[in-house]
Structures are given as C-alpha cells and as structure tokens.
Amino acid sequence: MGSLALNKSVKKFEIKDWNKLERSGRKLKRNEGRFLIRPKHTNRDVYIIKQGCVAIYQEDDETPLAILGADDVLGNRSIFVHQNLYAKAITDVELIQLDQASYRSLYLAYPELAIKLTTELSKLKLKLDFPEQLPKSILAVFKKNAKSLLNKTTTKKGRYCHNC
C-alpha cells in the first residue's frame, strides 16, 4: 500500500476551537521518531496535531498508510483497536491529548467541537480502510467529477439521475 497524505487546503479548527481543546486536554510535545500510539496498544486517547507530522503505519510495514499534519486528528478506539496500526512522529510534533475523561468533558461542554473531532476521526478511518478509493491528485478529482456530470441527465422534476 502506498503512502497517503491528507488534504490540507481547509483549516479544520479555528482559534476558538484550539482554546477549547487546550482547556480540555493536555499539551504534549514529541520528538521525531517517538511513538504516539504503539503497536498492540490499549490507548484510547484522541490526539489533535497542532504542529508537525505523524505517520500511521500497519504493524510490520515501514510504508506509512497516512501522513497527518497540523489540524489532523488521530487516535481513539474507532481507528486503531481492531487493526494492528501504530502512529509515530516523523517530525517534532506538538499535540493536544484528550483521554477518555477529558473527551467526555469536552463533549458535555462543547458538543459541536466533539462532533467535529468525531467526524475527523471517521474520515481518517474511512481513508485508512478504503485507500484505493481516494483520488491520486486534484486532476483525478476533476476528471471524476466532470465525467459523472456529463453522464447525468435532468428529469422533469429537475433532479439528476443516470440515464433514466
């Protein structure tokens, strides 16, 4: 499996979000090469990357499945528990760590932010589970969207459908 870099064009968290995350969690710094999540771990924490890069690997494979950077979210049982995945800092990294208790408190205090974190974790899970369905470049996205648009026709109600 090839490496996967996630899209960085849109900021996921605003300054007010970072302030809430810092109040709710714990700031961490990890040096390049240090594990964030070890193979066969039982860690259920959520990490939000402020600065630096983290790679996600499958056990016994040195090719990263994903490279994550600032504003990316990783961790939690939904991504790592049922797979032999681990995460390692590939640069010096600054993060915010939310353990289960602080995540629960964040959810109660700032539900919209907790939902945003859960959404980001779900997107990462989807990208790790189905990497072959991700476009290789912006050109591939354009070609795919243009092709599907050309294949659609409009019905009387103005809805788009495939050849109906």
C-alpha positions in Angstrom: 0.0 0.0 0.0 1.3 3.4 -0.9 1.5 6.4 1.4 -1.4 8.7 1.8 -1.3 12.4 2.5 -4.5 14.0 3.7 -5.8 17.3 2.2 -4.5 20.4 3.9 -6.4 23.1 1.9 -9.1 23.8 4.6 -8.4 24.7 8.2 -10.4 22.3 10.4 -10.1 24.2 13.7 -10.5 27.9 14.4 -8.6 29.7 17.2 -11.6 29.4 19.5 -11.6 25.6 18.9 -7.9 25.4 19.8 -8.6 27.4 23.0 -11.3 24.9 24.0 -9.1 22.0 23.1 -6.2 23.3 25.2 -8.5 23.9 28.2 -10.0 20.4 27.9 -6.9 18.4 27.1 -3.2 18.2 27.8 -0.5 19.8 25.6 2.2 17.3 24.5 5.5 17.6 22.6 7.0 14.5 21.0 10.4 14.4 19.2 10.8 12.9 15.8 10.8 9.1 15.9 8.8 8.8 19.1 5.7 6.7 19.2 2.3 8.3 19.8 0.4 5.1 19.6 2.4 1.8 19.9 1.6 -1.4 18.2 -0.8 -3.6 20.2 -1.6 -0.6 22.4 -4.6 -0.2 24.6 -4.5 3.6 24.4 -8.0 5.1 23.7 -6.9 8.8 23.7 -7.6 11.3 20.9 -4.7 13.5 19.6 -5.1 16.7 17.7 -1.9 17.8 15.9 -1.1 21.5 16.3 2.3 21.4 14.6 4.5 18.7 12.9 3.7 15.4 11.2 2.7 12.0 12.4 2.7 8.8 10.2 0.3 5.9 10.7 1.7 2.5 9.9 0.5 -1.0 9.8 2.4 -3.4 12.1 5.4 -5.0 10.3 5.2 -2.5 7.4 7.5 0.5 7.1 5.4 2.3 4.4 3.0 4.8 6.0 -0.7 4.4 5.4 -1.2 8.1 6.1 0.8 11.2 6.9 -1.0 13.6 9.2 -0.1 17.2 9.9 -1.5 20.3 11.6 -5.2 20.2 12.3 -5.4 16.5 11.8 -7.0 14.2 14.5 -6.0 10.6 15.3 -6.4 8.0 17.9 -9.4 6.6 19.6 -10.6 3.0 19.6 -12.6 3.5 16.4 -9.4 3.7 14.3 -6.7 1.7 16.0 -8.1 -1.1 18.2 -9.2 -3.6 15.6 -6.2 -3.2 13.4 -2.5 -3.5 14.1 -1.9 0.1 13.5 0.5 2.5 15.2 1.4 6.2 15.0 4.9 7.7 15.1 6.1 11.3 15.0 8.1 11.8 11.7 9.0 15.4 12.7 9.0 17.1 16.1 5.3 17.5 16.9 3.0 19.5 19.2 -0.4 18.0 20.1 -3.3 18.1 22.4 -4.2 14.8 24.0 -7.7 14.1 25.2 -8.0 11.0 27.4 -11.5 9.4 27.8 -12.5 11.6 30.8 -11.4 14.8 29.1 -13.1 13.8 25.9 -16.3 13.2 27.8 -16.0 16.5 29.5 -15.3 18.2 26.1 -18.4 16.5 24.7 -20.6 17.8 27.5 -19.1 21.4 27.4 -18.6 21.8 23.7 -20.7 19.2 21.8 -20.2 20.8 18.4 -16.4 20.6 18.8 -16.7 17.0 20.0 -18.8 16.2 16.9 -16.1 17.9 14.7 -13.4 15.6 16.3 -15.6 12.5 15.8 -16.2 13.5 12.2 -12.4 13.9 11.6 -11.7 10.5 13.2 -14.4 8.9 11.0 -12.9 10.5 7.8 -9.5 9.1 8.8 -10.9 5.7 9.4 -12.6 5.7 6.0 -9.3 6.8 4.3 -7.4 4.0 6.1 -10.0 1.4 5.3 -10.5 2.3 1.6 -7.3 4.0 0.3 -7.9 2.7 -3.2 -11.0 4.9 -3.5 -9.1 8.1 -2.9 -8.1 10.2 -5.9 -4.4 10.5 -6.5 -4.5 14.2 -7.4 -6.7 17.2 -7.9 -6.7 16.4 -11.6 -8.2 13.0 -10.8 -10.9 14.6 -8.7 -11.7 17.0 -11.6 -11.8 14.2 -14.2 -14.1 12.1 -12.0 -16.5 14.9 -11.3 -16.6 16.1 -14.9 -17.2 12.6 -16.2 -20.1 12.0 -13.7 -21.6 15.4 -14.5 -21.6 14.6 -18.3 -23.2 11.2 -17.7 -26.2 12.7 -15.8 -29.4 13.9 -17.4 -32.2 16.1 -16.0 -35.7 14.7 -15.5 -38.9 16.8 -15.4 -38.5 17.5 -11.7 -35.0 18.9 -12.2 -33.3 16.1 -10.4 -30.2 14.4 -11.8 -30.2 10.7 -12.4 -28.2 8.2 -14.5 -29.9 7.5 -17.9 -33.5 7.3 -16.6 
